[in-house]
Amino acid sequence: MRSEEGSTIQTVAETLFRLIHELRRDRDARFQVFVGYDEDDQLLAETRAQKAITENIAYLLNTSVASSTYDPSRQFPQTDELQAAELVKWERLPSPDSPGRGFAACVAWDHLARLAFAEGCDLSLLLGDDICIIRPTNWSQQIAGKFKEAHLENGAPFGAAMVGVLEESAPGWPCFLAIHRWHVETFGELFPVRGPNAFFNQDADPFLWEVYRRFGLSRWTDEVILNNTKGGVRGGLQKIASPTRYEPVHIEWRTGLLQRYQEKLQASLPRGKEMERVTMDIAVPSFRVEPVYLRRILQLRSSFPEKLQIRFVLIIDRPLEELPKTTVAELRQMERQQRDVRIRVNSRNMGAPASRTRALRDCHSKWILFLDDDVLPDEAILDEYLEGILSAEEKPKKVSGFVGVTELDYLPQQSVMAVHLAQSTFFWRISELCASENLPVPWGVTANLLLRWDPQLSFDEQFPKTGGGEDIDICIRAGGAEGKLLAAPRARVRHPWWDDGKRLNLWRRLFLWAQGDGMLQSKYPEYTYRSFPNIWEHLNPVLRETLQSWAILSAILEEDKY
């Protein structure tokens, strides 16, 4: 055997040994390890190489038993080659439909899981060769306990659930799923890996998680069990230093494919229709990143968790290096404390429209609620929106969103009172007016706006980074001009004045709104009309130009804040 072959065999044996050794520390676990290799991997396809790896595993396992410092009652007996061979099963992976695009991880997962079930296993868990088990003593009880919990709480068949095994670097992402054989027996497959809309090497895990989440059947283990030492979720708090092993290939699974699986699962559950949940992502872009405000938003809960499943998506609109270390530590703590929090980090300051678009791209729910990062939401805001969604489902016309109320405080400063008297912010409470007249709402502000998720929906990044006009634009494209946005006057948030209502900052804010709103005239000429200037516009052109110049100067100095 050549030296490079011997080195490869030793590396594979050591990797499998570490995994088996950690798994065996849970004495209640009964498991097998199915190892898949590509058709072009000529070495691992050879029986002699598999035998050599098995011999190495047996030797390493026996060495670890001899040097064990554990209680003798928990030690394992000597492992011979035959027993090691029973633990490890080798399988040549089938070719994907589209070869030449790198490693087809989803094809491998589907094939190995179905093989495991055919061999008599009840559960399947896909692990890479870079996974470390950091809670090895009770991992099997935690996973089995969550399947039992879903069964007892919902009356669903045992196994009708997805159990997310918590991973240390990305605890809010379902990267590692324990899947019961019931799933394959019901759907006939793990997920589609053949055909035009098939998974290749991305997206299969969030897809499966979302199918079961919509019926309250997705569960997390109680503790962090795994650590992804090389890979992980990119774009979050954890920096992934190593390059990707293959080019990611994504598909759009959140439309027809998700709907098809959801309908199949509903038909397979005794109380399928009754168990179906409304799902909602709460998207909060933040440049300031003030943990006090963010934690208030993360405390939001519905009084009806059996009807509403929520998830928070925080978009940090600046590199982590620009934030105080204490703030970054608090963000990490938020993600670890709440399984329903996902934190995404922009590599640079991209602005409010682009950050909200990123939240739309990461949205896996039917609805997405946009909140500003400094608002104080009413405790019942989610219940109010839920009531609107449930009532809208009975309407013949499809509703594309709801506009809540955003309250701006009445401060004693003259500048603040002038804005209120001029009704420059009347649209922040437009839902109250429309509700009193039983009218749909043409548009609302993104400080408190709920939209039905649509794959075609995005914010126009031509609008100012700090906001202005992009909220009207997206509401028009979501159907606001067609009466598809409804008022939710009891879904309320309180918005503090920027910089406590100081005059120069307020002028800057109003100027940027006007700049963004002015862009709408050319984009939507069908909604534009002409009128004569009023008396102040006639008499005070010099004052008006001076105020605008001051606002422009302030905007240049603080262009990133929103």
N, C-alpha and C positions, 0 to 999 in steps of 0.2 A: 504494500500500500504506500503510495507516494506521501511525502511529508505534508503537502497541502491538504490532501484528503484526510490524513490523520488529524490535522489541526481542526478541520471542519467538523469531523466526527466528535472530537473532544469538546468543541464549543457547543454543539447541539446537545450532547449528553449532559454537560454542566447546566445548560439552560433548563432542560427537562428535569434534571435532578432537583434544582432549586424549587421549581414549581411543585413537583410531587412531594418533596420534603415538607414544604409549607402546608400543602393541602392535607397531608397525613397527620399533622399536629391536631386536627379536629378528629378525635377518635370516633365520632358518630358519623363521619362522612364515608360514603361508599361511592367511589368515582372511578372513571377511566379517562385517560388522556388520548384524544384522537389527534394525530399529527398529520396535517395535510402538506403535500409538496407539489410543486408545479410539474407539468409533464416534461419540461426541459431540464429538470433537476435530475441529472443522470446518476449522481452519487447516491442520493437518498432513495432512489428507486431500486438500488441494488440490495438484495437480501443480505449480503455480507456486511454492508454498511449499517443496515438496521440492526443486525445481530451485534455488531461491534458497539453500537450506541447503547443497546440494551445491557451488554456486559458492563459498560462504563457506569450506567445508572445503578445497576445492582451493586457494584463495588462502592460507589459513592454513598448509596443508602446504607450499606453495612458499616462503612466508616463512620457515618454520622451517628449510627446507633451506638457504636462502640465508644464514641467520645461524648455521648449525650450527658448533659448535666441535669436532665429532667428527673422527676420522680420515676423510679424503676417501673412502677405500675403503668406509666404512660409511654414507656419505651416500646418500640416495635421489634418483633423478632427479626432474625436474619432474613434477608431477601435474596432468593436465588434468581438465576436468569429466567427461569420459567415464570416466576411470579412477576418479575419486572416486565416480561413480555406481555403478561396479562393486563398490566397497568397501561401499557402504551400500545396503541393501535395505529398502524401506518396506512395512509390512504392517498392514492394519486388523485389529484384534483382534476375535474373536467375542464375542458377549454371553454372560455367565455364566448359569447356570440361575436364580440368585437375584440379580437386579439390585437396586441400591439399597443395597448393603452396602459400597460403596467400591470401590477398585481390586482387581480379581481377579488378583492377581499370579501365582497358580498356573496360572490359565487362560492367561495370557499366556506363561508359561514353557513350558507344554506345547505351545502352538500354534507359538511361534517355534522351539522345538527341532525339532519334527517338520518344519517348513518348511525349516530348515537341512539336515536329513538328506535331504529330498526334492531339495534343490538340489545335493547331492553332498558335503556336509561329513561328516567322520567323527566330529567331536567337537562338543559344544555346551556353552557356559558362559554362565549367566545373570548379567548384571551390571546394576546400577542406574545411574542418572545421577549418583550421588554416590560412585562408586568410583574410587579412584586406584591405579594400578599402580606399586608402589614397587620391584619387581625386574623391570624390563622387558627385560633383555638375554637371558634364557634361560628365560622362562616356558614356552614351548612344549616345550622339551626336558624340563623337569621333569615336566610333565603326561604327555607321551608315555612317559617313562621309567618312571613308576609303573604305567601300563597294561602295559608290557612286563614289569615286575617281577612283577606279579600273575599274568601268563600263564606265565612261566618257573617260578616257585616252586610253583604249584599245578596246572599242567597245564590250567587253565581256558581256554576259547576267548579269543582276543585280543579285548579290549573288555569282557569280563565282569568289571567292577570299577567301583568308585566312587572317584574321586580328589578328595579335599578340597583345595581351593586355600587355603592358610593366609591368614587375615586377621588383621591386627595387633591389633585391640582384643579379639578373642575367639578365640584360637588353638585352643581345645579344642572349638569348635562347628563343625559342617560346614555353614556358611552358603552357601558357594559351591562347587558341585560341577561337575566336568568329567564329562560323560556321553558314552559312546560310542554310536554308532548301533546296536551289537549289542543294547543294552537295549531300544530301541523295536522292533527287528525281532523280539525274543524275546517281549516282553510286549504288543506291539501298541499301546502308549501309554507316555508318560513316567510317569504316575500317574493315578489316576481324577480327572477334573474334572467329570464329569457323574454325576447320580444322587444318592441319599440320603446316601451316605458319601463325599463328594467333597471334595478339597482346594480351598480358596478363596484364601486369602492367607497361610496359615501352615502349618508342620509338614511340608511336602513334602520339604524337604532332609534333616531328621533321619530321616524315614521311608525314603528311598532309601538313606541311609548305613547304616541298621540292617539293611535287607534283605541287603546285601552283607557287612556286618560279621559276620553270623552264619555266614559261610562263609570268613572271613579274607580277604575281597576288597575291603575298604575301606582306602584308603591316603592318607596325607598327602603333600603336596609337602615337599621338604627345607627350603625356606626360606619365610619370610613373603613373599607376593607382592602381596597386596592391602591396601588401607586403606579402610575404610568411613567416609567423612568426616562423614556426618550421622546415619546410622542405626546399627544394631548390635543386639547381644543385650542386652536389658534384664535387670536383676536380678543382674548380675555385678560384676566389679571396675571395669569401664569405665562411667562415668556417661554416659548418653545425655541430652544437654541439650535437643535439639530435640524437639518433640512428634511423635507418630506421624502419618504422612500419612494413615492410614486406620485404622479400628477393626479390631484383630486378630480373626480368626475361626478358632477352633481346632476340630479334630475328634479323636476318639479312634481312633487308627490302630494302637495297639500290640496289639490283640487279633485280630479276624477278618481285617482287611485285611492286616496284617503276615504273618499265618499263610498267607494265600492266595498272596501274592507269594513268600514263602519256599519254599513247596511248588513253585511254578512254577520258581523259580531252581534248586532242588535237582534237579528233573527235567531241566533244561537243561544241567547240568554232567556231564561224564563220570564224575566221582567225587563226585557230589553228597552222598550219604549219608555218605561217609567224610570229606568236608570240613566237615561241619556242626560248629559250635562251641557249647560252653556259654558263655553270656554272663552277666556278673556286674558289677553296680555295687557299689562299696564306699562306703557312705555314712557320713560322719563329721561330725556337728554339733559346733560348737565356739563356746563363749563366751569361754574363756580365750585362744584363738588363740596357742598357743605353737609356733612353727615347728619347734623341735627335735623335739617329739613328732610333729607332722604329717609331717615329712620321713621319719621312721622308717616311718610307715604307707605313705607314697607309694613307698617302696622295695620293697614287697611285689611278688613276682613268682611266677608258677607255673613249675614245671619242665616243663610241657607246654603251651606257647603254641599248639601246633597243635590243642589241645582246649579251651582256655579263653581267652576274650577278656575282659579286665577294664577297668573304667573307674572312676576315683575321683570322687566328688561330695562336695566340702567345703561345708558350710553354715555360713557365718560369722554367728553369731547376735547381731550388734550392728552398728551403722553403722560404716563405715570411719573416720569422723571421730573415733571414740572410740579407735582403735588408734594406736599409735606409727607414725610414718612409715616407720621401718625394717621394721616388721612388714608393712605394706602392700606395701612394695617386695619383701619376700621372697615374699609371696603371688603377686605378679605374675611373679616369677621362676619360681616353681613351675609356673605355668600355661604359661609360655613354654617351659620346659625339657621338659615332658612333655605330649605330645599327648593323653594319656588322663586328664587332670585337668580337671575343671570346677569352678569356684568360684562359688558363689551367695552373695549377701549379703542378709541381712534388713535392712529399713529401721529396725527396732527390735528390742529383745530380746524374742523370742517364746517362748523356753523350749524344752526338749528335745522334748516331744511334737510341737509345731508344726513345729520344724525337721526332725524325722524325717519328718513328713508331707510337707514340701516336697521332701525327697529322694525320696520315693515318687512325687510328681508329676513330678519331673524324670527318673525312672528310665526307661531305654529297654532294659533288659536283662531276661532271663528271671528272674534271681535278684538279690536285693539283700542285701548283707552289712552289718549295722549294727555299727560299732565306736565305742567311746568315743574321744575325742580325746587321751586321756592313756595309752592302753594300749600295751603292748609286745608286739606279736604274734610268735608263733613263726614262723620262716622258712618252715616247711612248712604253714602254716595253709591256704593256698589249695589246695594239693595234697590235703589231707585233706578239705576240703569238696568238691573236684572228685570225689574217689573216692566220697564219699557220694552225690552227685548221679547219677553214672553207674550206680551200683549200684541206686539208687532207681528209675531208668527201667525196670528189669527187673521191678519189683514190680507186682502187679495193682492195688494200692491207691495212689491218688495221694498223694504226699508233698508237704506244703506248707512244710516247712522243716527246719532242723537247728539243734540247740543245742550250742554249743561249751562249753569249760571256761574260766572266768575265775578266775585264781589271785590271791588276796590274800596279800601277804607276811605272815610271822610276825615282828612287831616286838616289842622288849622292853617296850614300854609296857604297863602293866596294863590300860588301857582296850582296847587292841587284843587282848590275850590273852583278856580277858573276852568280847569279841565272838566270838572263835573257840571258846572253851569253851562259850558259850551256843548255839553252832551257829546264830547269827542270820543267817549268810551261807552256810548249807549249800547253798542252791539255786544258788549261783554255780558249784558243781561237781556239780550234779545229774546231768549227763550221765555221769559216771563211775559213779554208782550205778545209773542206768537201763541203761547198757550192760552192766554186770556181771550184771544180771538179765534182759537181753534184752527190755527194756520200752521203749515209746515214752516221750517226755518231755512232761509236761503243759505246761511253760512254761520260759522261760529269760530271762536278763537281756540287755538291749540293748547291753551292753558287748561282746557277742560272739554275735550272733544272725543266722542266715541264713534268709531267707524267700523263697518263690516270689512274684514280683511279681504282684499282682492289682489291677485298676483300682478295686475296691471297698474296698481295704485302706487304712486311715489310723489315726493315733494319736488317741485321745480327748484333746482339749485341756483338758478339765475337771480332769485330773490335775495335780499340782504341776508348775510350770515346771522345777524342778530334777530331776524324775523321781521315780517311786514309784507303782507300781500300773499304769502304762500298759503296761509290758512284759507283765505277766500278762494284761491286757485284750486286747492285740493277738494274743497267742498263743492265747487262747481263741477269738477270732474267726477266726484262721487255721486252726483245727481241732485245737488241742492237746488239747482234751478228747475228741476223737474218734480219738486215736492217730495224727494226721497229722504230728506233729513227731518226728523221730528224733534219737538221741544221736550226737554227733560228739566223742567224748572225746579224740581226738588233735588236734583243732582248738583250739589253746590260745592264750590271751593272758595276760599278767601285768598286773595292775592295781595301781598304787601306792595307798597309803592317802592320803586327802584330807588335806592340810595335815600330812603325816607322822604321822597318827594322833593328833593333839592331841585332848584329851578333849572340849572344848566343841564343836568342829567335828564330832566323831564322834557326839555326842548329837544335834546338829542333824540330821545325815544320817539317823540311825535314826528320829528323830521324823518327818521328812518321808516316809520310806518308809512308816512306820506310817499316816500321814495318807492317803497315796495308796492303800495296800492296804486301808484301812478303807472307802474309797469303793466297793470291789468288792462289799461285802456286800449293798448295796442293788441294785447293777447285776446281780449274778448270785446271786439267792437260792437257785437250784437247787444251787449248790455250797457253801452255807453250812450250818454245823452249830453247835450250842450245847454248851458244856462248863462245868463249875464252875470258879470261880477257884482258882488254886493257892495254896499257903501264903504265898508272898511277896506275892501280890496281896491276900491277906487282912490280912497283918500290916503292910504298908508303904504304905498309901494316901497318907500325908502325903509320904513320900520320893518316891513315884512322881509326885505332882502337882508337887512342887518341881522334879524333873528335867525334867518336860515343860515347865514354865514357862521354865526356862533354855533348853531347846531351841527353844521358840517365839521367845524373844527373839533368839537367834542366827540363826534362820531369817529373821526380819524384817530383821535387819541385813545378811544376805548372800543375799537371796532369788534373785538372778539366777545364781549360780554352780552349775554342775553338771558 
